[in-house]
Amino acid sequence: MKLNQVTVGCVDYDASVQFYRTLGLVQIVDSPPHYARFETASGETFSIHAVDKVFEPAGMIYFETDSLDDDVSALEAKGIIFDAPPTDQNWGWREARLSDPAGNALCLFYGGDNRRFPPWRISNSNQGKGYEK
């Protein structure tokens, strides 16, 4: 399986569209005031869908960048507020945390090879096999 896309709720369509455009995503679908889809530089898609209320975020959306500190500085200059500045993590990533206009939790990060190939990665001996009980 391949991850196709992630969709999050939004309560202010225009503010959310502007936010994700400011992050650098390219909008490829515009269906106001209900739905918008964006594309990353590497082709993954991310969507917003209008809801009456966004409940406590169930997870965090991660967007990787090769120039985290420069990107955070540029986004702050455009008015994006970060909850936590770029910080080195003990798992080998550098992360900055923020929230979108609806309160969805986001993390901009640089993980390099540690994203897919951390030192504690498990063996790939079962790769390609189906789920077994």
Rosetta constraint file for C-alpha pairs under 8 A:
AtomPair CA 4 CA 44 HARMONIC 6.85 0.50
AtomPair CA 4 CA 45 HARMONIC 6.87 0.50
AtomPair CA 5 CA 44 HARMONIC 6.39 0.50
AtomPair CA 5 CA 45 HARMONIC 4.85 0.50
AtomPair CA 5 CA 46 HARMONIC 5.30 0.50
AtomPair CA 5 CA 47 HARMONIC 7.38 0.50
AtomPair CA 6 CA 45 HARMONIC 6.98 0.50
AtomPair CA 6 CA 46 HARMONIC 5.01 0.50
AtomPair CA 6 CA 47 HARMONIC 6.22 0.50
AtomPair CA 7 CA 46 HARMONIC 5.83 0.50
AtomPair CA 7 CA 47 HARMONIC 4.43 0.50
AtomPair CA 7 CA 48 HARMONIC 5.42 0.50
AtomPair CA 7 CA 49 HARMONIC 6.90 0.50
AtomPair CA 8 CA 47 HARMONIC 6.39 0.50
AtomPair CA 8 CA 48 HARMONIC 5.02 0.50
AtomPair CA 8 CA 49 HARMONIC 6.27 0.50
AtomPair CA 8 CA 104 HARMONIC 7.39 0.50
AtomPair CA 9 CA 48 HARMONIC 5.58 0.50
AtomPair CA 9 CA 49 HARMONIC 4.96 0.50
AtomPair CA 9 CA 50 HARMONIC 5.67 0.50
AtomPair CA 9 CA 51 HARMONIC 5.69 0.50
AtomPair CA 9 CA 53 HARMONIC 7.93 0.50
AtomPair CA 9 CA 54 HARMONIC 6.04 0.50
AtomPair CA 9 CA 102 HARMONIC 7.19 0.50
AtomPair CA 9 CA 104 HARMONIC 7.91 0.50
AtomPair CA 10 CA 16 HARMONIC 6.58 0.50
AtomPair CA 10 CA 48 HARMONIC 6.01 0.50
AtomPair CA 10 CA 49 HARMONIC 5.78 0.50
AtomPair CA 10 CA 50 HARMONIC 4.84 0.50
AtomPair CA 10 CA 51 HARMONIC 5.83 0.50
AtomPair CA 10 CA 53 HARMONIC 7.78 0.50
AtomPair CA 10 CA 54 HARMONIC 6.85 0.50
AtomPair CA 10 CA 101 HARMONIC 7.53 0.50
AtomPair CA 10 CA 102 HARMONIC 5.24 0.50
AtomPair CA 11 CA 50 HARMONIC 5.70 0.50
AtomPair CA 11 CA 51 HARMONIC 5.66 0.50
AtomPair CA 11 CA 52 HARMONIC 6.08 0.50
AtomPair CA 11 CA 53 HARMONIC 6.33 0.50
AtomPair CA 11 CA 54 HARMONIC 7.12 0.50
AtomPair CA 11 CA 101 HARMONIC 7.97 0.50
AtomPair CA 11 CA 102 HARMONIC 5.83 0.50
AtomPair CA 12 CA 16 HARMONIC 6.14 0.50
AtomPair CA 12 CA 50 HARMONIC 7.47 0.50
AtomPair CA 12 CA 101 HARMONIC 7.35 0.50
AtomPair CA 12 CA 102 HARMONIC 7.17 0.50
AtomPair CA 13 CA 17 HARMONIC 6.08 0.50
AtomPair CA 13 CA 32 HARMONIC 7.01 0.50
AtomPair CA 13 CA 33 HARMONIC 5.70 0.50
AtomPair CA 13 CA 34 HARMONIC 7.03 0.50
AtomPair CA 13 CA 35 HARMONIC 7.83 0.50
AtomPair CA 13 CA 48 HARMONIC 8.00 0.50
AtomPair CA 13 CA 50 HARMONIC 6.59 0.50
AtomPair CA 14 CA 18 HARMONIC 6.15 0.50
AtomPair CA 14 CA 33 HARMONIC 7.74 0.50
AtomPair CA 15 CA 19 HARMONIC 6.05 0.50
AtomPair CA 15 CA 101 HARMONIC 6.49 0.50
AtomPair CA 16 CA 20 HARMONIC 6.25 0.50
AtomPair CA 16 CA 48 HARMONIC 7.63 0.50
AtomPair CA 16 CA 100 HARMONIC 6.92 0.50
AtomPair CA 16 CA 101 HARMONIC 5.85 0.50
AtomPair CA 16 CA 102 HARMONIC 7.39 0.50
AtomPair CA 17 CA 21 HARMONIC 6.16 0.50
AtomPair CA 17 CA 36 HARMONIC 7.26 0.50
AtomPair CA 18 CA 22 HARMONIC 6.04 0.50
AtomPair CA 19 CA 23 HARMONIC 6.35 0.50
AtomPair CA 19 CA 100 HARMONIC 6.92 0.50
AtomPair CA 19 CA 101 HARMONIC 7.36 0.50
AtomPair CA 20 CA 24 HARMONIC 6.58 0.50
AtomPair CA 20 CA 25 HARMONIC 5.78 0.50
AtomPair CA 20 CA 38 HARMONIC 7.91 0.50
AtomPair CA 21 CA 25 HARMONIC 5.10 0.50
AtomPair CA 21 CA 26 HARMONIC 6.28 0.50
AtomPair CA 21 CA 27 HARMONIC 6.95 0.50
AtomPair CA 22 CA 75 HARMONIC 7.31 0.50
AtomPair CA 22 CA 78 HARMONIC 7.70 0.50
AtomPair CA 23 CA 75 HARMONIC 7.02 0.50
AtomPair CA 24 CA 40 HARMONIC 7.81 0.50
AtomPair CA 25 CA 38 HARMONIC 5.76 0.50
AtomPair CA 25 CA 39 HARMONIC 5.69 0.50
AtomPair CA 25 CA 40 HARMONIC 5.32 0.50
AtomPair CA 25 CA 41 HARMONIC 7.38 0.50
AtomPair CA 26 CA 38 HARMONIC 5.19 0.50
AtomPair CA 26 CA 39 HARMONIC 5.16 0.50
AtomPair CA 26 CA 40 HARMONIC 6.58 0.50
AtomPair CA 26 CA 41 HARMONIC 7.99 0.50
AtomPair CA 27 CA 36 HARMONIC 7.15 0.50
AtomPair CA 27 CA 37 HARMONIC 5.84 0.50
AtomPair CA 27 CA 38 HARMONIC 4.17 0.50
AtomPair CA 27 CA 39 HARMONIC 6.35 0.50
AtomPair CA 28 CA 36 HARMONIC 7.56 0.50
AtomPair CA 28 CA 37 HARMONIC 5.64 0.50
AtomPair CA 28 CA 38 HARMONIC 5.36 0.50
AtomPair CA 28 CA 39 HARMONIC 6.68 0.50
AtomPair CA 29 CA 35 HARMONIC 7.70 0.50
AtomPair CA 29 CA 36 HARMONIC 5.13 0.50
AtomPair CA 29 CA 37 HARMONIC 4.83 0.50
AtomPair CA 29 CA 38 HARMONIC 6.92 0.50
AtomPair CA 30 CA 35 HARMONIC 6.53 0.50
AtomPair CA 30 CA 36 HARMONIC 4.80 0.50
AtomPair CA 30 CA 37 HARMONIC 6.92 0.50
AtomPair CA 31 CA 35 HARMONIC 5.04 0.50
AtomPair CA 31 CA 36 HARMONIC 5.86 0.50
AtomPair CA 32 CA 36 HARMONIC 7.28 0.50
AtomPair CA 33 CA 50 HARMONIC 6.92 0.50
AtomPair CA 34 CA 49 HARMONIC 5.54 0.50
AtomPair CA 34 CA 50 HARMONIC 4.74 0.50
AtomPair CA 35 CA 47 HARMONIC 7.19 0.50
AtomPair CA 35 CA 48 HARMONIC 5.67 0.50
AtomPair CA 35 CA 49 HARMONIC 4.57 0.50
AtomPair CA 35 CA 50 HARMONIC 6.33 0.50
AtomPair CA 36 CA 47 HARMONIC 5.58 0.50
AtomPair CA 36 CA 48 HARMONIC 5.42 0.50
AtomPair CA 36 CA 49 HARMONIC 6.79 0.50
AtomPair CA 37 CA 45 HARMONIC 6.73 0.50
AtomPair CA 37 CA 46 HARMONIC 5.74 0.50
AtomPair CA 37 CA 47 HARMONIC 4.21 0.50
AtomPair CA 37 CA 48 HARMONIC 6.53 0.50
AtomPair CA 38 CA 45 HARMONIC 5.51 0.50
AtomPair CA 38 CA 46 HARMONIC 5.17 0.50
AtomPair CA 38 CA 47 HARMONIC 5.97 0.50
AtomPair CA 39 CA 43 HARMONIC 5.68 0.50
AtomPair CA 39 CA 44 HARMONIC 5.64 0.50
AtomPair CA 39 CA 45 HARMONIC 4.46 0.50
AtomPair CA 39 CA 46 HARMONIC 6.29 0.50
AtomPair CA 40 CA 44 HARMONIC 5.37 0.50
AtomPair CA 40 CA 45 HARMONIC 6.27 0.50
AtomPair CA 40 CA 46 HARMONIC 7.79 0.50
AtomPair CA 54 CA 102 HARMONIC 6.46 0.50
AtomPair CA 54 CA 103 HARMONIC 7.30 0.50
AtomPair CA 54 CA 104 HARMONIC 7.87 0.50
AtomPair CA 57 CA 103 HARMONIC 7.46 0.50
AtomPair CA 57 CA 104 HARMONIC 5.71 0.50
AtomPair CA 57 CA 105 HARMONIC 6.58 0.50
AtomPair CA 59 CA 105 HARMONIC 7.09 0.50
AtomPair CA 60 CA 104 HARMONIC 7.30 0.50
AtomPair CA 60 CA 105 HARMONIC 4.94 0.50
AtomPair CA 60 CA 106 HARMONIC 5.39 0.50
AtomPair CA 60 CA 107 HARMONIC 6.88 0.50
AtomPair CA 61 CA 104 HARMONIC 7.94 0.50
AtomPair CA 61 CA 105 HARMONIC 6.36 0.50
AtomPair CA 61 CA 106 HARMONIC 4.74 0.50
AtomPair CA 61 CA 107 HARMONIC 6.15 0.50
AtomPair CA 62 CA 106 HARMONIC 5.88 0.50
AtomPair CA 62 CA 107 HARMONIC 4.78 0.50
AtomPair CA 62 CA 108 HARMONIC 5.89 0.50
AtomPair CA 62 CA 109 HARMONIC 7.07 0.50
AtomPair CA 63 CA 106 HARMONIC 7.67 0.50
AtomPair CA 63 CA 107 HARMONIC 6.30 0.50
AtomPair CA 63 CA 108 HARMONIC 4.95 0.50
AtomPair CA 63 CA 109 HARMONIC 6.35 0.50
AtomPair CA 64 CA 108 HARMONIC 5.74 0.50
AtomPair CA 64 CA 109 HARMONIC 4.88 0.50
AtomPair CA 64 CA 110 HARMONIC 5.50 0.50
AtomPair CA 64 CA 111 HARMONIC 7.26 0.50
AtomPair CA 65 CA 71 HARMONIC 7.86 0.50
AtomPair CA 65 CA 108 HARMONIC 6.90 0.50
AtomPair CA 65 CA 109 HARMONIC 6.02 0.50
AtomPair CA 65 CA 110 HARMONIC 5.48 0.50
AtomPair CA 66 CA 110 HARMONIC 5.83 0.50
AtomPair CA 66 CA 112 HARMONIC 7.80 0.50
AtomPair CA 67 CA 71 HARMONIC 5.97 0.50
AtomPair CA 67 CA 110 HARMONIC 7.38 0.50
AtomPair CA 68 CA 72 HARMONIC 6.02 0.50
AtomPair CA 68 CA 86 HARMONIC 7.21 0.50
AtomPair CA 68 CA 94 HARMONIC 7.73 0.50
AtomPair CA 68 CA 95 HARMONIC 7.76 0.50
AtomPair CA 68 CA 96 HARMONIC 7.93 0.50
AtomPair CA 68 CA 108 HARMONIC 7.03 0.50
AtomPair CA 68 CA 109 HARMONIC 6.20 0.50
AtomPair CA 68 CA 110 HARMONIC 6.18 0.50
AtomPair CA 69 CA 73 HARMONIC 6.22 0.50
AtomPair CA 69 CA 86 HARMONIC 6.39 0.50
AtomPair CA 70 CA 74 HARMONIC 6.18 0.50
AtomPair CA 71 CA 75 HARMONIC 6.06 0.50
AtomPair CA 72 CA 76 HARMONIC 6.03 0.50
AtomPair CA 72 CA 85 HARMONIC 7.93 0.50
AtomPair CA 72 CA 86 HARMONIC 7.68 0.50
AtomPair CA 72 CA 96 HARMONIC 7.73 0.50
AtomPair CA 73 CA 77 HARMONIC 6.24 0.50
AtomPair CA 74 CA 78 HARMONIC 6.53 0.50
AtomPair CA 75 CA 79 HARMONIC 6.50 0.50
AtomPair CA 75 CA 80 HARMONIC 5.38 0.50
AtomPair CA 76 CA 80 HARMONIC 4.77 0.50
AtomPair CA 76 CA 81 HARMONIC 6.12 0.50
AtomPair CA 76 CA 82 HARMONIC 7.63 0.50
AtomPair CA 81 CA 98 HARMONIC 6.79 0.50
AtomPair CA 82 CA 96 HARMONIC 7.08 0.50
AtomPair CA 82 CA 97 HARMONIC 5.85 0.50
AtomPair CA 82 CA 98 HARMONIC 4.54 0.50
AtomPair CA 82 CA 99 HARMONIC 7.46 0.50
AtomPair CA 83 CA 96 HARMONIC 7.68 0.50
AtomPair CA 83 CA 97 HARMONIC 5.37 0.50
AtomPair CA 83 CA 98 HARMONIC 4.90 0.50
AtomPair CA 83 CA 99 HARMONIC 7.46 0.50
AtomPair CA 84 CA 96 HARMONIC 5.45 0.50
AtomPair CA 84 CA 97 HARMONIC 4.92 0.50
AtomPair CA 84 CA 98 HARMONIC 6.85 0.50
AtomPair CA 85 CA 95 HARMONIC 7.52 0.50
AtomPair CA 85 CA 96 HARMONIC 4.89 0.50
AtomPair CA 85 CA 97 HARMONIC 6.77 0.50
AtomPair CA 86 CA 94 HARMONIC 6.15 0.50
AtomPair CA 86 CA 95 HARMONIC 5.03 0.50
AtomPair CA 86 CA 96 HARMONIC 4.27 0.50
AtomPair CA 86 CA 97 HARMONIC 7.77 0.50
AtomPair CA 86 CA 109 HARMONIC 7.94 0.50
AtomPair CA 87 CA 94 HARMONIC 5.28 0.50
AtomPair CA 87 CA 95 HARMONIC 5.32 0.50
AtomPair CA 87 CA 96 HARMONIC 6.39 0.50
AtomPair CA 88 CA 92 HARMONIC 7.11 0.50
AtomPair CA 88 CA 93 HARMONIC 6.03 0.50
AtomPair CA 88 CA 94 HARMONIC 4.30 0.50
AtomPair CA 88 CA 95 HARMONIC 6.54 0.50
AtomPair CA 89 CA 93 HARMONIC 5.32 0.50
AtomPair CA 89 CA 94 HARMONIC 5.77 0.50
AtomPair CA 89 CA 95 HARMONIC 7.16 0.50
AtomPair CA 91 CA 114 HARMONIC 7.81 0.50
AtomPair CA 91 CA 118 HARMONIC 7.94 0.50
AtomPair CA 92 CA 111 HARMONIC 6.63 0.50
AtomPair CA 92 CA 114 HARMONIC 6.16 0.50
AtomPair CA 93 CA 109 HARMONIC 6.74 0.50
AtomPair CA 93 CA 110 HARMONIC 5.71 0.50
AtomPair CA 93 CA 111 HARMONIC 4.46 0.50
AtomPair CA 93 CA 112 HARMONIC 7.62 0.50
AtomPair CA 93 CA 114 HARMONIC 7.09 0.50
AtomPair CA 93 CA 115 HARMONIC 7.68 0.50
AtomPair CA 94 CA 109 HARMONIC 5.50 0.50
AtomPair CA 94 CA 110 HARMONIC 5.29 0.50
AtomPair CA 94 CA 111 HARMONIC 6.56 0.50
AtomPair CA 95 CA 107 HARMONIC 6.42 0.50
AtomPair CA 95 CA 108 HARMONIC 5.79 0.50
AtomPair CA 95 CA 109 HARMONIC 4.28 0.50
AtomPair CA 95 CA 110 HARMONIC 6.60 0.50
AtomPair CA 96 CA 107 HARMONIC 5.66 0.50
AtomPair CA 96 CA 108 HARMONIC 5.29 0.50
AtomPair CA 96 CA 109 HARMONIC 6.25 0.50
AtomPair CA 97 CA 105 HARMONIC 7.53 0.50
AtomPair CA 97 CA 106 HARMONIC 5.89 0.50
AtomPair CA 97 CA 107 HARMONIC 4.58 0.50
AtomPair CA 97 CA 108 HARMONIC 6.45 0.50
AtomPair CA 98 CA 105 HARMONIC 6.24 0.50
AtomPair CA 98 CA 106 HARMONIC 5.29 0.50
AtomPair CA 98 CA 107 HARMONIC 6.29 0.50
AtomPair CA 99 CA 103 HARMONIC 5.22 0.50
AtomPair CA 99 CA 104 HARMONIC 5.36 0.50
AtomPair CA 99 CA 105 HARMONIC 4.69 0.50
AtomPair CA 99 CA 106 HARMONIC 5.49 0.50
AtomPair CA 100 CA 104 HARMONIC 5.40 0.50
AtomPair CA 100 CA 105 HARMONIC 6.83 0.50
AtomPair CA 100 CA 106 HARMONIC 7.19 0.50
AtomPair CA 111 CA 115 HARMONIC 4.93 0.50
AtomPair CA 113 CA 117 HARMONIC 5.52 0.50
AtomPair CA 113 CA 118 HARMONIC 7.05 0.50
AtomPair CA 114 CA 118 HARMONIC 4.32 0.50
AtomPair CA 114 CA 119 HARMONIC 7.44 0.50
AtomPair CA 117 CA 121 HARMONIC 6.06 0.50
